Amino acid sequence: MYSITCTDNFVTGYSFRRQFVGMAYNNRNTLLRMVEIQNLVLERKRHGITQLHVYETEVYPKYFISYATFNRYLSYPAKHELKYGRRKEEDKRQLSLSF
């Protein structure tokens, strides 16, 4: 998210400077899009339609993603991450204190 502040500039009359306004990033919408695409492809594959055809006729016109992104979406465990969240594996070398 950006906020725009105006400063005077003698050449153009206007000058805009962007300032970064920090916001938390949440990838829930991306994960929901991945699940939607995965379900669409599974449904079409049951009818014998290839992934490339599904990408060219249904996914690309609606989502405007590249074929590489499409393949990455299909291989990502989005349903699992939506249900359980992303869990980091504990480092076995890290000592922990328990009180």
HELIX and SHEET records of a PDB file:
HELIX    1   1 ARG A   28  ARG A   46  1                                  19    
HELIX    2   2 GLN A   51  VAL A   54  1                                   4    
HELIX    3   3 TYR A   55  VAL A   59  3                                   5    
HELIX    4   4 TYR A   60  TYR A   63  1                                   4    
HELIX    5   5 TYR A   67  SER A   75  1                                   9    
HELIX    6   6 ALA A   78  TYR A   84  1                                   7    
SHEET    1   A 2 TYR A   2  THR A   7  0                                        
SHEET    2   A 2 SER A  15  PHE A  20 -1                                        
END                                                                             
